[in-house]
């Protein structure tokens, strides 16, 4: 993804040569006819796991095709230039403020009133200057079902390779160094590409970000050091990269080659499914902790052990110390059985339990980036949808 001028200057001649060698490459190589624009979005104030939904829901409901890219600094939506006015209207109706000078959106509504799970969050097609040809979904739930119906119909299955351990970083610009990000990273990038043959590497340069962002394999970090004798992942002073080198991320990949470039709702549909997994997990935990059924006349009550599921900040969960229903320090009735006691329901904060995700969209694939501790929950949610039988839901028309 690059400016049209660079595509015409460098890539178009290469495509012509490939086409001359083999006509079969025409179906695999192409440069989009439509022009796109990148619009930066500041998502401060949005809860964990909600950011992607807040940005993509109004656009998906309006039938606007987008690419979504998360960098070290911000989120970007890449939209067709012809849809710019519709995008601005859709996001401003959702509480975002568009800054004309920077062409960036700022989250101006930090309340939950316009949450994607609220009925008032749906954007009617009548608010658009030119409604999409395909009737938009009437709700986020319908959009999610359409999305996964389309993925199933095209046999697109989420795939993850757990040997791909990624880290999100940015080019490190020392105060005394006026070099550009490319100048700082050029040698390390060239060596990594030629020698290490990376299986995953994403480099994003934007005019708005202060430095280049990289999403790369953790094993490549030693290459990005100004001192060859001091690996970059051990010495921050010599590292060419900023960011935590220990927060491991995993890519969940969707091969979208069977779908047209203008397909809509993929990012939003996947994000809403992961959000549902978050809410369902919280509800299950509440149910498990609050439906303790006690029969004081049953002999098994005395031997029961009770656990409370406790949310941990890193997304994992731990059981509290088991408490015996009968202990020497507790009052018992005449039958030697402790009477049932009222137990307070734990106050679960869904933000602790949210699947924090980011996206990397390309012309041929969609990649969901999740943390190490959230991988299994995310995959369980997506695989459940991938194998769910059709239930008469209208497939996404694209």
C-alpha positions in Angstrom: 0.0 0.0 0.0 1.7 3.2 -1.2 1.0 6.5 -2.9 -0.3 6.3 -6.5 2.7 8.1 -7.8 5.1 5.5 -6.4 2.9 2.6 -7.6 2.9 4.0 -11.2 6.6 4.7 -11.1 7.9 1.5 -9.6 5.3 -1.3 -9.6 3.4 -0.7 -12.8 6.5 -1.4 -15.0 7.2 -4.6 -13.1 3.6 -5.8 -13.6 3.9 -5.3 -17.3 7.1 -7.4 -17.4 5.4 -10.2 -15.4 2.4 -10.1 -17.7 4.7 -10.5 -20.8 6.3 -13.5 -19.3 3.1 -15.2 -18.2 -0.5 -14.3 -18.8 -1.6 -16.3 -15.7 -0.1 -13.7 -13.5 -2.8 -11.2 -14.5 -5.2 -12.9 -12.1 -2.8 -12.7 -9.2 -1.1 -9.3 -9.7 -3.0 -6.0 -9.9 -2.9 -2.4 -8.9 -6.3 -1.0 -7.6 -8.1 1.4 -10.0 -9.6 3.3 -7.1 -7.6 5.7 -5.0 -7.6 5.4 -1.3 -6.9 7.8 1.6 -5.5 7.1 5.1 -7.4 8.7 8.0 -5.9 8.6 11.4 -8.1 7.8 14.4 -7.3 8.6 18.1 -9.1 6.1 20.2 -8.4 7.5 23.7 -11.2 6.8 26.1 -12.4 3.6 24.5 -12.4 0.5 26.6 -10.1 -2.4 25.8 -11.5 -4.6 23.0 -13.9 -1.9 21.9 -11.7 0.3 19.9 -11.8 -1.6 16.6 -15.6 -2.0 16.9 -16.2 1.7 17.5 -14.3 2.6 14.4 -15.6 0.0 12.0 -19.2 -0.6 13.0 -20.7 2.6 11.5 -18.7 2.1 8.3 -19.7 -1.5 7.9 -23.3 -0.7 8.6 -23.1 1.9 5.8 -21.6 -0.6 3.4 -18.2 1.2 3.1 -15.2 -1.0 2.3 -12.1 -0.2 4.4 -8.7 -1.4 5.3 -7.7 -1.2 9.0 -4.1 -0.8 10.1 -2.9 -0.5 13.8 0.5 1.0 14.2 2.7 1.6 17.3 1.1 5.1 17.7 -2.4 5.0 16.3 -5.1 3.3 14.2 -5.7 4.1 10.6 -8.6 3.4 8.3 -7.9 3.2 4.6 -11.0 4.1 2.7 -11.8 4.8 -1.0 -11.3 8.5 -1.8 -14.8 8.6 -3.2 -16.3 7.6 0.1 -14.4 10.2 2.2 -17.6 12.3 2.8 -19.6 9.3 3.9 -16.8 8.1 6.2 -16.6 11.5 7.9 -20.4 11.6 8.3 -20.6 8.1 9.7 -17.9 8.5 12.3 -19.1 12.0 13.4 -22.5 10.6 14.0 -20.8 8.1 16.2 -19.1 10.7 18.4 -15.8 11.2 16.6 -14.7 14.7 15.7 -12.9 15.1 12.3 -9.9 17.5 12.3 -9.6 19.0 8.8 -6.1 20.3 9.3 -4.7 16.8 10.3 -7.3 14.6 8.6 -7.6 12.7 11.8 -10.6 11.6 13.9 -10.6 12.2 17.7 -12.9 10.3 20.0 -15.1 13.0 21.3 -17.6 10.8 23.1 -16.1 8.7 25.9 -19.5 7.6 27.3 -20.9 4.2 26.6 -24.2 5.6 25.1 -23.1 4.9 21.6 -21.6 1.6 22.3 -21.7 -0.9 19.4 -24.0 -3.0 21.7 -26.5 -0.2 22.0 -29.5 -0.1 19.7 -29.0 3.6 18.8 -25.5 2.9 17.4 -26.8 1.6 14.1 -26.4 3.9 11.2 -29.3 4.1 8.8 -28.5 4.1 5.1 -30.8 7.0 4.7 -28.2 9.3 6.3 -25.8 8.6 3.5 -25.5 10.7 0.4 -25.3 7.6 -1.8 -26.6 4.3 -0.1 -24.7 1.1 -1.0 -26.2 -1.1 -3.7 -26.4 -4.0 -1.2 -28.9 -3.4 1.5 -26.9 -2.8 4.7 -27.5 -5.0 7.8 -30.1 -3.8 10.2 -28.0 -4.6 13.3 -24.5 -5.5 14.4 -25.6 -9.0 15.1 -26.9 -9.4 11.6 -23.6 -8.0 10.2 -21.6 -10.5 12.3 -23.8 -13.4 10.9 -23.4 -12.2 7.4 -19.7 -11.9 7.7 -19.1 -15.4 9.0 -21.7 -16.8 6.6 -19.6 -15.3 3.7 -16.3 -16.7 5.2 -17.8 -20.2 5.6 -19.3 -20.1 2.1 -15.8 -19.3 0.7 -14.1 -21.9 3.0 -12.1 -19.2 4.8 -10.9 -20.6 8.1 -8.9 -18.6 10.7 -5.4 -19.9 10.9 -2.7 -19.3 13.5 0.9 -20.4 13.6 2.1 -20.4 17.2 5.7 -20.4 16.1 5.2 -16.8 14.8 5.9 -14.7 17.9 5.6 -11.1 17.1 6.4 -7.8 18.8 5.1 -4.3 18.0 7.9 -1.6 17.8 8.7 1.8 16.4 12.0 3.3 15.1 14.0 4.8 17.9 15.0 8.4 17.2 17.6 9.7 19.7 17.3 13.3 20.5 20.7 14.0 18.9 19.8 12.2 15.7 17.9 13.9 12.9 17.9 10.9 10.6 14.7 9.6 9.1 13.2 6.3 10.2 14.3 4.7 7.0 17.9 5.9 7.4 17.9 4.5 10.9 16.4 1.1 9.9 17.7 0.6 6.4 20.8 -1.6 7.1 19.0 -3.7 9.7 15.9 -4.2 7.5 18.0 -5.1 4.5 20.0 -7.7 6.5 16.9 -9.2 8.1 15.1 -9.5 4.7 18.1 -11.0 2.9 19.7 -13.2 5.6 16.9 -14.1 8.0 14.1 -14.5 5.5 11.3 -13.3 7.8 8.0 -15.1 7.7 6.2 -12.0 9.0 7.2 -8.4 8.8 5.1 -5.3 8.5 6.6 -1.8 8.1 4.3 1.2 8.2 5.3 4.8 7.4 2.8 7.6 7.7 3.0 11.4 7.7 1.2 11.6 11.0 3.2 9.1 13.0 6.5 10.5 14.5 8.4 7.3 13.4 8.0 4.1 11.4 6.1 1.3 13.1 7.2 -2.4 12.8 5.4 -5.6 13.5 8.0 -8.3 13.3 9.1 -11.6 14.6 10.8 -11.5 18.0 13.7 -13.5 16.7 14.6 -10.6 14.4 15.2 -8.2 17.2 19.0 -8.8 17.5 19.4 -7.4 14.0 18.1 -4.0 15.1 21.0 -2.9 17.2 23.5 -0.1 16.7 26.1 -2.2 18.5 26.5 -5.7 17.0 28.0 -7.0 20.3 24.9 -5.9 22.3 21.7 -7.5 21.1 18.8 -5.0 20.7 16.5 -7.0 22.9 18.9 -6.7 25.8 20.3 -3.2 25.6 17.8 -0.5 25.2 20.5 2.2 24.6 21.8 0.4 21.5 18.4 -0.7 20.2 17.1 0.8 17.1 13.5 0.1 18.2 11.2 1.4 20.8 8.5 -0.7 22.5 8.2 -3.7 24.8 10.2 -6.7 23.5 8.5 -9.1 25.9 4.8 -8.5 25.1 4.3 -11.3 22.6 1.6 -11.1 20.0 0.2 -13.7 17.7 -1.3 -13.2 14.2 -4.6 -14.9 13.4 -4.8 -14.9 9.6 -7.7 -15.0 7.2 -6.9 -15.7 3.6 -9.2 -13.4 1.7 -8.1 -14.0 -1.8 -11.5 -15.4 -2.7 -13.2 -12.2 -1.7 -13.3 -9.1 -3.9 -11.3 -6.1 -2.8 -14.5 -4.1 -2.0 -15.9 -6.7 0.4 -17.3 -5.0 3.5 -17.8 -5.8 7.1 -15.0 -8.3 7.6 -13.1 -6.4 10.2 -16.2 -5.3 12.1 -17.8 -8.8 11.9 -14.7 -10.5 13.3 -14.2 -7.8 16.0 -17.8 -8.1 17.1 -17.5 -11.9 17.5 -14.4 -11.4 19.7 -16.3 -8.8 21.7 -19.2 -11.3 22.2 -16.7 -13.9 23.4 -15.6 -11.3 26.1 -19.1 -10.6 27.2 -20.1 -14.3 27.2 -17.1 -15.2 29.3 -18.0 -12.5 31.9 -21.6 -13.7 32.1 -20.4 -17.3 32.5 -18.1 -16.3 35.3 -20.9 -14.4 37.0 -23.2 -17.4 36.7 -20.7 -19.8 38.0 -20.1 -17.7 41.1 -23.7 -16.8 41.9 -25.6 -20.0 41.3 -24.3 -21.9 44.3 -27.2 -24.3 45.1 -27.1 -25.6 48.7 -29.2 -28.3 50.3 -28.5 -28.0 54.0 -29.9 -31.5 54.6 -27.6 -33.1 52.1 -24.5 -34.9 53.4 -22.6 -33.8 50.4 -22.9 -30.2 51.4 -20.3 -30.6 54.1 -17.7 -31.9 51.7 -18.3 -29.3 49.0 -15.5 -27.0 48.0 -16.3 -23.6 46.5 -14.2 -21.6 44.1 -14.6 -18.0 42.8 -13.3 -17.2 39.4 -11.2 -14.0 39.7 -10.4 -11.8 36.7 -6.7 -11.1 36.4 -5.3 -8.0 34.6 -3.5 -10.0 32.0 -6.6 -11.7 30.8 -5.9 -15.0 32.6 -8.0 -16.2 35.5 -7.2 -17.7 38.8 -9.4 -19.5 41.3 -9.5 -18.2 44.8 -8.3 -20.4 47.7 -10.9 -23.1 48.1 -13.1 -22.7 51.2 -14.5 -25.7 53.0 -18.1 -25.5 53.8 -17.4 -26.8 57.3 -14.5 -25.6 59.4 -13.7 -25.7 63.1 -14.2 -21.9 63.4 -17.7 -21.8 62.0 -21.0 -22.3 63.7 -22.8 -25.5 62.8 -26.4 -26.7 63.4 -27.5 -29.7 65.4 -26.7 -32.0 62.5 -23.1 -30.8 62.3 -23.9 -29.0 59.0 -22.9 -25.4 58.5 -25.9 -23.3 57.5 -25.9 -21.7 54.0 -24.4 -18.2 54.1 -25.0 -15.3 51.8 -22.1 -14.7 49.4 -21.5 -11.4 47.6 -21.2 -11.6 43.9 -17.8 -10.5 42.7 -17.8 -7.2 40.8 -16.5 -8.3 37.4 -15.0 -5.6 35.2 -15.4 -6.5 31.6 -12.4 -4.3 30.7 -10.1 -6.8 32.5 -11.6 -9.6 30.4 -11.7 -7.9 27.0 -9.9 -9.5 24.1 -7.6 -6.7 23.1 -7.1 -6.9 19.3 -5.5 -4.9 16.5 -5.8 -5.4 12.8 -3.5 -5.5 9.8 -5.5 -5.4 6.5 -3.9 -6.1 3.1 -5.3 -6.7 -0.3 -5.2 -10.4 0.0 -5.5 -11.1 3.7 -6.8 -10.0 7.1 -4.7 -10.4 10.2 -6.0 -10.2 13.7 -3.3 -9.5 16.2 -3.9 -10.7 19.8 -1.8 -11.0 22.9 -0.2 -14.3 24.0 -2.7 -14.8 26.9 -5.7 -14.1 24.7 -4.9 -16.4 21.8 -6.8 -19.4 22.8 -10.0 -17.5 23.7 -9.9 -15.6 20.4 -9.4 -18.8 18.4 -12.1 -20.6 20.2 -14.6 -17.8 19.4 -13.6 -17.7 15.7 -13.5 -21.4 15.2 -16.9 -21.8 16.7 -18.3 -19.4 14.0 -16.2 -21.1 11.3 -17.8 -24.4 11.9 -21.3 -23.2 12.8 -23.9 -24.7 10.4 -25.9 -22.3 8.2 -29.2 -21.3 9.8 -31.0 -19.6 7.0 -29.0 -16.4 7.5 -28.6 -14.5 4.2 -25.0 -14.6 3.1 -23.1 -11.4 2.7 -23.7 -10.2 -0.9 -20.5 -8.9 -2.3 
